Amino acid sequence: MFGRIGPMELILILVIALVIFGPKKLPEIGKALGNAIREFKKHSNKVAEELEEAVEGANDEPKIESAKSEDKKDTKKPKKS
């Protein structure tokens, strides 16, 4: 019912917006909305890339040699009673 907006509905929405905000304010609102959408996409792509790197990095060996050697030392230490 509300899933599809046809060309007539879109024109009606634009005319109502033009009446409410006026011809001078409407381009400014459109520009601000476009900038907001662009920033949202940029940051969502950045988060997705960082998440992919974190998932890929979790499967790799530790990159720091000291972390590898400490893991080996911890497994070889006898427990104190």
The first five atom37 places (N, CA, C, CB, O) and aatype in JSON, in Angstrom:
{
  "aatype": [12, 13, 7, 1, 9, 7, 14, 12, 6, 10, 9, 10, 9, 10, 19, 9, 0, 10, 19, 9, 13, 7, 14, 11, 11, 10, 14, 6, 9, 7, 11, 0, 10, 7, 2, 0, 9, 1, 6, 13, 11, 11, 8, 15, 2, 11, 19, 0, 6, 6, 10, 6, 6, 0, 19, 6, 7, 0, 2, 3, 6, 14, 11, 9, 6, 15, 0, 11, 15, 6, 3, 11, 11, 3, 16, 11, 11, 14, 11, 11, 15],
  "atom_mask": [
    [1, 1, 1, 1, 1],
    [1, 1, 1, 1, 1],
    [1, 1, 1, 0, 1],
    [1, 1, 1, 1, 1],
    [1, 1, 1, 1, 1],
    [1, 1, 1, 0, 1],
    [1, 1, 1, 1, 1],
    [1, 1, 1, 1, 1],
    [1, 1, 1, 1, 1],
    [1, 1, 1, 1, 1],
    [1, 1, 1, 1, 1],
    [1, 1, 1, 1, 1],
    [1, 1, 1, 1, 1],
    [1, 1, 1, 1, 1],
    [1, 1, 1, 1, 1],
    [1, 1, 1, 1, 1],
    [1, 1, 1, 1, 1],
    [1, 1, 1, 1, 1],
    [1, 1, 1, 1, 1],
    [1, 1, 1, 1, 1],
    [1, 1, 1, 1, 1],
    [1, 1, 1, 0, 1],
    [1, 1, 1, 1, 1],
    [1, 1, 1, 1, 1],
    [1, 1, 1, 1, 1],
    [1, 1, 1, 1, 1],
    [1, 1, 1, 1, 1],
    [1, 1, 1, 1, 1],
    [1, 1, 1, 1, 1],
    [1, 1, 1, 0, 1],
    [1, 1, 1, 1, 1],
    [1, 1, 1, 1, 1],
    [1, 1, 1, 1, 1],
    [1, 1, 1, 0, 1],
    [1, 1, 1, 1, 1],
    [1, 1, 1, 1, 1],
    [1, 1, 1, 1, 1],
    [1, 1, 1, 1, 1],
    [1, 1, 1, 1, 1],
    [1, 1, 1, 1, 1],
    [1, 1, 1, 1, 1],
    [1, 1, 1, 1, 1],
    [1, 1, 1, 1, 1],
    [1, 1, 1, 1, 1],
    [1, 1, 1, 1, 1],
    [1, 1, 1, 1, 1],
    [1, 1, 1, 1, 1],
    [1, 1, 1, 1, 1],
    [1, 1, 1, 1, 1],
    [1, 1, 1, 1, 1],
    [1, 1, 1, 1, 1],
    [1, 1, 1, 1, 1],
    [1, 1, 1, 1, 1],
    [1, 1, 1, 1, 1],
    [1, 1, 1, 1, 1],
    [1, 1, 1, 1, 1],
    [1, 1, 1, 0, 1],
    [1, 1, 1, 1, 1],
    [1, 1, 1, 1, 1],
    [1, 1, 1, 1, 1],
    [1, 1, 1, 1, 1],
    [1, 1, 1, 1, 1],
    [1, 1, 1, 1, 1],
    [1, 1, 1, 1, 1],
    [1, 1, 1, 1, 1],
    [1, 1, 1, 1, 1],
    [1, 1, 1, 1, 1],
    [1, 1, 1, 1, 1],
    [1, 1, 1, 1, 1],
    [1, 1, 1, 1, 1],
    [1, 1, 1, 1, 1],
    [1, 1, 1, 1, 1],
    [1, 1, 1, 1, 1],
    [1, 1, 1, 1, 1],
    [1, 1, 1, 1, 1],
    [1, 1, 1, 1, 1],
    [1, 1, 1, 1, 1],
    [1, 1, 1, 1, 1],
    [1, 1, 1, 1, 1],
    [1, 1, 1, 1, 1],
    [1, 1, 1, 1, 1]
  ],
  "atom_positions": [
    [[0.81, -1.18, 0.0], [0.0, 0.0, 0.0], [0.87, 1.26, 0.0], [-0.93, -0.01, 1.2], [0.69, 2.13, -0.85]],
    [[1.82, 1.36, 0.96], [2.67, 2.54, 1.05], [4.05, 2.31, 0.46], [2.79, 2.98, 2.5], [4.89, 3.2, 0.5]],
    [[4.31, 1.13, -0.08], [5.63, 0.76, -0.54], [6.09, 1.44, -1.81], [0.0, 0.0, 0.0], [7.29, 1.57, -2.05]],
    [[5.15, 1.88, -2.63], [5.53, 2.46, -3.91], [5.03, 3.89, -4.03], [4.99, 1.61, -5.07], [3.87, 4.19, -3.76]],
    [[5.95, 4.76, -4.43], [5.58, 6.16, -4.67], [5.69, 6.38, -6.17], [6.5, 7.17, -3.86], [6.78, 6.29, -6.74]],
    [[4.57, 6.67, -6.78], [4.53, 6.91, -8.22], [4.9, 8.34, -8.54], [0.0, 0.0, 0.0], [5.15, 9.14, -7.64]],
    [[4.93, 8.67, -9.82], [5.3, 10.03, -10.22], [4.29, 11.09, -9.75], [5.43, 10.09, -11.73], [4.69, 12.2, -9.42]],
    [[3.01, 10.75, -9.72], [2.01, 11.72, -9.27], [2.18, 12.02, -7.77], [0.59, 11.19, -9.55], [2.05, 13.17, -7.35]],
    [[2.45, 10.99, -6.99], [2.65, 11.2, -5.55], [3.91, 12.03, -5.29], [2.75, 9.85, -4.82], [3.92, 12.89, -4.41]],
    [[4.95, 11.76, -6.06], [6.2, 12.51, -5.92], [5.99, 13.99, -6.27], [7.3, 11.9, -6.81], [6.5, 14.87, -5.57]],
    [[5.26, 14.26, -7.32], [4.96, 15.64, -7.7], [4.15, 16.33, -6.61], [4.21, 15.69, -9.03], [4.39, 17.49, -6.28]],
    [[3.19, 15.62, -6.04], [2.37, 16.18, -4.97], [3.22, 16.52, -3.75], [1.27, 15.2, -4.58], [3.05, 17.58, -3.14]],
    [[4.14, 15.64, -3.39], [5.04, 15.89, -2.25], [5.91, 17.11, -2.53], [5.93, 14.66, -1.97], [6.09, 17.95, -1.64]],
    [[6.45, 17.24, -3.74], [7.29, 18.39, -4.09], [6.51, 19.7, -4.08], [7.91, 18.17, -5.46], [7.03, 20.72, -3.65]],
    [[5.26, 19.67, -4.55], [4.44, 20.88, -4.54], [4.13, 21.31, -3.11], [3.13, 20.66, -5.32], [4.19, 22.5, -2.79]],
    [[3.8, 20.35, -2.25], [3.54, 20.67, -0.84], [4.79, 21.25, -0.19], [3.06, 19.42, -0.08], [4.7, 22.21, 0.57]],
    [[5.96, 20.66, -0.47], [7.21, 21.17, 0.09], [7.49, 22.58, -0.42], [8.38, 20.24, -0.25], [7.97, 23.43, 0.33]],
    [[7.19, 22.84, -1.68], [7.4, 24.17, -2.26], [6.5, 25.2, -1.58], [7.15, 24.14, -3.77], [6.93, 26.32, -1.3]],
    [[5.25, 24.83, -1.33], [4.32, 25.74, -0.67], [4.75, 26.02, 0.77], [2.9, 25.17, -0.7], [4.69, 27.16, 1.23]],
    [[5.18, 24.97, 1.47], [5.55, 25.13, 2.88], [6.84, 25.93, 3.03], [5.71, 23.75, 3.55], [6.88, 26.89, 3.81]],
    [[7.89, 25.56, 2.3], [9.2, 26.16, 2.52], [9.5, 27.35, 1.61], [10.26, 25.12, 2.33], [10.33, 28.19, 1.96]],
    [[8.86, 27.44, 0.48], [9.09, 28.56, -0.43], [10.19, 28.26, -1.44], [0.0, 0.0, 0.0], [11.0, 27.35, -1.23]],
    [[10.23, 29.01, -2.52], [11.19, 28.74, -3.59], [12.64, 29.07, -3.23], [10.81, 29.51, -4.81], [13.55, 28.52, -3.84]],
    [[12.87, 29.94, -2.26], [14.25, 30.29, -1.89], [14.86, 29.27, -0.93], [14.29, 31.67, -1.26], [16.06, 29.01, -0.98]],
    [[14.04, 28.71, -0.08], [14.55, 27.8, 0.95], [14.68, 26.36, 0.45], [13.64, 27.84, 2.18], [15.5, 25.6, 0.96]],
    [[13.88, 25.98, -0.53], [13.86, 24.59, -1.01], [15.22, 24.12, -1.55], [12.81, 24.45, -2.09], [15.61, 22.99, -1.22]],
    [[15.96, 24.89, -2.36], [17.28, 24.42, -2.81], [18.26, 24.22, -1.65], [17.87, 25.39, -3.81], [19.09, 23.3, -1.69]],
    [[18.18, 25.07, -0.64], [19.07, 24.92, 0.51], [18.76, 23.63, 1.27], [18.93, 26.13, 1.46], [19.67, 22.93, 1.71]],
    [[17.49, 23.32, 1.4], [17.09, 22.09, 2.09], [17.55, 20.88, 1.29], [15.55, 22.05, 2.3], [18.04, 19.91, 1.86]],
    [[17.4, 20.93, -0.03], [17.85, 19.84, -0.89], [19.35, 19.62, -0.8], [0.0, 0.0, 0.0], [19.82, 18.48, -0.76]],
    [[20.1, 20.71, -0.78], [21.56, 20.62, -0.68], [21.97, 20.02, 0.66], [22.2, 22.01, -0.85], [22.86, 19.16, 0.72]],
    [[21.33, 20.46, 1.74], [21.65, 19.93, 3.07], [21.3, 18.45, 3.16], [20.89, 20.72, 4.16], [22.05, 17.67, 3.75]],
    [[20.18, 18.07, 2.58], [19.78, 16.66, 2.59], [20.77, 15.81, 1.78], [18.34, 16.5, 2.02], [21.13, 14.71, 2.19]],
    [[21.19, 16.33, 0.62], [22.18, 15.61, -0.19], [23.5, 15.44, 0.54], [0.0, 0.0, 0.0], [24.11, 14.37, 0.48]],
    [[23.96, 16.48, 1.22], [25.21, 16.39, 2.0], [25.07, 15.38, 3.12], [25.6, 17.76, 2.57], [26.0, 14.62, 3.39]],
    [[23.93, 15.36, 3.78], [23.72, 14.42, 4.88], [23.73, 12.98, 4.38], [22.39, 14.72, 5.59], [24.32, 12.11, 5.02]],
    [[23.1, 12.73, 3.26], [23.08, 11.38, 2.69], [24.49, 10.97, 2.27], [22.12, 11.31, 1.48], [24.89, 9.83, 2.51]],
    [[25.25, 11.87, 1.65], [26.62, 11.58, 1.23], [27.5, 11.23, 2.43], [27.22, 12.78, 0.47], [28.25, 10.25, 2.38]],
    [[27.41, 12.02, 3.49], [28.2, 11.76, 4.7], [27.82, 10.42, 5.33], [28.02, 12.9, 5.72], [28.69, 9.68, 5.79]],
    [[26.53, 10.13, 5.36], [26.08, 8.87, 5.93], [26.65, 7.69, 5.15], [24.54, 8.8, 5.95], [27.14, 6.73, 5.75]],
    [[26.61, 7.75, 3.83], [27.16, 6.67, 3.0], [28.66, 6.53, 3.22], [26.86, 6.93, 1.52], [29.17, 5.41, 3.3]],
    [[29.36, 7.66, 3.3], [30.81, 7.62, 3.48], [31.17, 6.94, 4.8], [31.4, 9.05, 3.44], [32.06, 6.09, 4.85]],
    [[30.47, 7.32, 5.87], [30.79, 6.75, 7.17], [30.33, 5.3, 7.29], [30.15, 7.57, 8.26], [30.98, 4.5, 7.96]],
    [[29.22, 4.95, 6.65], [28.79, 3.55, 6.7], [29.76, 2.66, 5.92], [27.36, 3.4, 6.13], [30.0, 1.53, 6.33]],
    [[30.31, 3.14, 4.81], [31.32, 2.38, 4.08], [32.59, 2.22, 4.91], [31.64, 3.06, 2.73], [33.22, 1.17, 4.89]],
    [[32.96, 3.27, 5.63], [34.15, 3.22, 6.48], [33.97, 2.18, 7.6], [34.44, 4.61, 7.09], [34.89, 1.42, 7.89]],
    [[32.8, 2.16, 8.2], [32.53, 1.19, 9.27], [32.54, -0.23, 8.71], [31.17, 1.48, 9.95], [33.06, -1.14, 9.35]],
    [[31.97, -0.42, 7.52], [31.95, -1.74, 6.9], [33.37, -2.22, 6.59], [31.11, -1.72, 5.61], [33.68, -3.39, 6.81]],
    [[34.23, -1.33, 6.1], [35.61, -1.7, 5.82], [36.36, -2.07, 7.09], [36.33, -0.56, 5.1], [37.11, -3.04, 7.11]],
    [[36.17, -1.3, 8.16], [36.84, -1.6, 9.43], [36.35, -2.92, 10.0], [36.6, -0.48, 10.44], [37.14, -3.67, 10.58]],
    [[35.08, -3.22, 9.84], [34.54, -4.48, 10.32], [35.12, -5.64, 9.54], [33.02, -4.48, 10.22], [35.47, -6.67, 10.13]],
    [[35.23, -5.5, 8.22], [35.84, -6.55, 7.41], [37.3, -6.78, 7.79], [35.74, -6.19, 5.92], [37.74, -7.92, 7.87]],
    [[38.05, -5.7, 8.03], [39.45, -5.83, 8.44], [39.55, -6.53, 9.79], [40.12, -4.44, 8.5], [40.46, -7.33, 10.01]],
    [[38.64, -6.22, 10.7], [38.67, -6.85, 12.02], [38.38, -8.34, 11.93], [37.67, -6.18, 12.96], [39.0, -9.14, 12.63]],
    [[37.44, -8.71, 11.07], [37.11, -10.12, 10.9], [38.27, -10.86, 10.25], [35.82, -10.29, 10.06], [38.61, -11.97, 10.67]],
    [[38.88, -10.26, 9.24], [40.02, -10.89, 8.59], [41.21, -10.98, 9.54], [40.42, -10.11, 7.32], [41.93, -11.98, 9.54]],
    [[41.42, -9.96, 10.35], [42.53, -9.93, 11.29], [42.37, -10.93, 12.43], [0.0, 0.0, 0.0], [43.37, -11.36, 13.0]],
    [[41.16, -11.29, 12.76], [40.93, -12.24, 13.86], [41.39, -13.64, 13.48], [39.44, -12.26, 14.23], [41.73, -14.44, 14.36]],
    [[41.42, -13.95, 12.21], [41.82, -15.28, 11.76], [43.33, -15.39, 11.55], [41.11, -15.63, 10.48], [43.85, -16.5, 11.43]],
    [[44.03, -14.27, 11.51], [45.47, -14.28, 11.28], [46.23, -14.54, 12.57], [45.91, -12.95, 10.67], [45.68, -14.46, 13.67]],
    [[47.51, -14.86, 12.4], [48.41, -15.01, 13.54], [48.69, -13.63, 14.13], [49.73, -15.71, 13.12], [48.57, -12.63, 13.42]],
    [[49.07, -13.55, 15.39], [49.44, -12.24, 15.96], [50.6, -11.64, 15.18], [49.81, -12.37, 17.45], [51.53, -12.35, 14.79]],
    [[50.56, -10.34, 14.95], [51.59, -9.68, 14.15], [52.8, -9.28, 14.98], [51.01, -8.45, 13.48], [53.87, -9.01, 14.42]],
    [[52.67, -9.24, 16.28], [53.78, -8.85, 17.15], [54.48, -10.12, 17.63], [53.27, -7.99, 18.36], [53.84, -11.04, 18.14]],
    [[55.8, -10.15, 17.45], [56.57, -11.33, 17.82], [56.5, -11.61, 19.32], [58.01, -11.17, 17.39], [56.46, -12.76, 19.74]],
    [[56.5, -10.55, 20.14], [56.46, -10.76, 21.59], [55.16, -11.44, 22.01], [56.62, -9.43, 22.32], [55.16, -12.22, 22.96]],
    [[54.08, -11.17, 21.32], [52.81, -11.81, 21.65], [52.88, -13.3, 21.34], [51.65, -11.16, 20.89], [52.33, -14.11, 22.08]],
    [[53.54, -13.66, 20.25], [53.7, -15.07, 19.91], [54.55, -15.78, 20.96], [54.32, -15.23, 18.53], [54.21, -16.88, 21.39]],
    [[55.66, -15.16, 21.36], [56.55, -15.8, 22.31], [55.91, -15.89, 23.69], [57.87, -15.05, 22.39], [56.14, -16.87, 24.4]],
    [[55.11, -14.91, 24.1], [54.44, -14.96, 25.4], [53.4, -16.07, 25.41], [53.78, -13.6, 25.72], [53.21, -16.71, 26.44]],
    [[52.72, -16.3, 24.3], [51.74, -17.37, 24.24], [52.42, -18.71, 24.44], [50.99, -17.34, 22.92], [51.87, -19.59, 25.11]],
    [[53.6, -18.89, 23.85], [54.33, -20.14, 24.0], [54.84, -20.32, 25.42], [55.49, -20.21, 23.01], [54.82, -21.43, 25.95]],
    [[55.29, -19.23, 26.07], [55.79, -19.29, 27.43], [54.66, -19.65, 28.4], [56.43, -17.96, 27.83], [54.88, -20.42, 29.33]],
    [[53.5, -19.1, 28.19], [52.37, -19.36, 29.09], [51.96, -20.82, 29.06], [51.18, -18.47, 28.71], [51.53, -21.35, 30.09]],
    [[52.07, -21.48, 27.94], [51.64, -22.87, 27.85], [52.67, -23.81, 28.46], [51.38, -23.24, 26.4], [52.32, -24.93, 28.84]],
    [[53.93, -23.4, 28.56], [54.98, -24.27, 29.06], [55.2, -24.12, 30.57], [56.26, -23.98, 28.33], [55.87, -24.96, 31.16]],
    [[54.67, -23.08, 31.2], [54.9, -22.85, 32.63], [54.14, -23.88, 33.45], [54.49, -21.43, 33.04], [52.95, -24.11, 33.2]],
    [[54.79, -24.5, 34.42], [54.07, -25.42, 35.3], [53.24, -24.62, 36.31], [55.05, -26.39, 36.04], [53.6, -23.5, 36.67]],
    [[52.15, -25.2, 36.75], [51.3, -24.54, 37.7], [51.88, -24.68, 39.09], [49.89, -25.1, 37.64], [52.39, -25.75, 39.45]],
    [[51.81, -23.62, 39.89], [52.3, -23.63, 41.27], [51.18, -24.08, 42.18], [52.84, -22.24, 41.68], [50.04, -23.64, 42.05]],
    [[51.52, -24.95, 43.1], [50.51, -25.45, 44.04], [50.74, -24.92, 45.42], [50.51, -26.95, 44.06], [49.99, -25.23, 46.34]]
  ]
}
